[in-house]
Amino acid sequence: MQVVQPIVPPEAIQAAMRAIMGGGSSSTTNLQVAFGAGPPKEFLDKITPQHVSDIIKHTAADKQRANWLYFAAFVITIAAFLGLCWLFLSFGKDAIPLLKDVLLVLTGFAGGCGAAFGYAKWGSAK
């Protein structure tokens, strides 16, 4: 099996990054970082493939944790719905006043959750 060599050597990529970022004195680089132009050259020199793989691994773990939370919320919602169905079926007409109160509480809870989500996503100062 033949090993394919990269077209551009890593040293040339780092040199190009330094040229793009200013590559001059560290005060110019710090100003560029302060205004969002990119990381300083000292930081670029220290990046290794191990760092990149660690970031990818942690990102995957965060996505897996988020997926687990969505699944848990789905299961809890289904369990609550089945509980309401059981309440309605087991108590019949006697459960109607109780169901009205339960539905009012659940509607208020859902509205409050929606308002909190909307405020956290779009209304809070960032």
C-alpha positions in Angstrom: 0.0 0.0 0.0 1.3 3.4 -1.0 1.2 6.3 1.4 -0.1 9.5 -0.1 1.9 12.5 0.8 0.0 15.8 1.4 0.2 18.3 -1.4 1.0 21.2 1.0 3.4 20.4 3.8 2.2 21.4 7.3 5.0 23.9 7.7 3.8 25.8 4.7 0.2 25.8 6.1 1.5 27.3 9.4 3.6 29.9 7.6 0.5 30.9 5.5 -1.6 31.1 8.6 1.1 33.4 10.2 1.1 35.6 7.1 -2.7 35.9 7.1 -2.8 36.6 10.8 -0.2 39.3 10.6 2.8 37.2 11.6 4.6 40.3 13.0 4.9 41.4 16.6 2.8 39.8 19.2 1.1 43.1 19.9 -0.3 43.2 16.4 -1.5 39.6 16.8 -3.1 40.4 20.1 -5.0 43.3 18.4 -6.1 41.0 15.7 -7.4 38.5 18.2 -9.2 41.2 20.1 -11.0 42.3 16.9 -11.8 38.8 15.9 -9.1 38.2 13.2 -8.0 34.8 14.5 -5.9 33.1 17.1 -2.3 34.2 17.8 0.6 32.5 16.2 1.7 31.0 19.5 -1.6 29.2 19.7 -1.3 28.0 16.1 2.2 26.6 16.8 0.9 24.6 19.7 -2.1 22.9 18.0 -1.5 19.2 17.4 -3.6 16.5 15.7 -4.3 15.1 19.2 -5.9 18.5 20.2 -8.2 18.3 17.1 -9.2 14.7 17.8 -9.9 15.6 21.5 -12.2 18.4 20.4 -14.1 16.1 18.0 -14.4 13.4 20.7 -15.9 15.9 23.2 -18.2 17.3 20.6 -19.5 13.8 19.9 -20.0 13.2 23.6 -22.0 16.4 24.0 -24.2 15.5 21.1 -24.8 12.0 22.6 -25.7 13.6 25.9 -28.2 16.0 24.2 -29.8 13.1 22.3 -30.2 11.2 25.6 -31.9 14.2 27.2 -34.3 14.5 24.2 -35.1 10.8 24.5 -35.7 11.1 28.3 -38.1 14.0 27.7 -40.0 12.0 25.1 -40.4 9.0 27.4 -41.6 11.3 30.3 -44.1 13.0 27.9 -45.5 9.6 26.7 -45.7 8.3 30.3 -47.7 11.5 31.4 -50.0 11.1 28.4 -50.7 7.4 29.2 -51.3 8.4 32.9 -53.9 10.9 31.8 -55.6 8.3 29.6 -55.6 5.8 32.5 -57.2 8.4 34.7 -59.9 9.2 32.2 -60.7 5.5 31.5 -60.6 4.3 35.1 -62.8 7.0 36.6 -65.1 7.7 33.7 -67.5 10.6 34.2 -66.2 11.3 37.8 -62.8 12.2 36.4 -64.1 15.0 34.1 -63.8 17.9 36.7 -60.4 16.5 37.7 -59.3 16.2 34.1 -60.2 19.9 33.5 -58.0 21.0 36.4 -55.1 18.7 35.2 -55.4 20.0 31.7 -55.4 23.6 32.9 -52.2 22.9 34.9 -50.5 21.1 32.0 -51.4 23.9 29.6 -50.0 26.5 32.0 -46.9 24.4 32.5 -46.4 24.0 28.7 -46.9 27.7 28.1 -44.4 28.6 30.8 -41.9 26.2 29.4 -42.4 27.7 25.9 -42.0 31.2 27.3 -38.8 30.3 29.1 -37.4 28.6 26.1 -38.2 31.6 23.9 -36.7 34.0 26.3 -33.5 31.9 26.7 -33.1 31.5 23.0 -34.1 35.0 21.7 -34.8 37.4 24.5 -31.8 37.1 26.8 -28.8 39.5 26.4 -25.9 37.8 24.7 
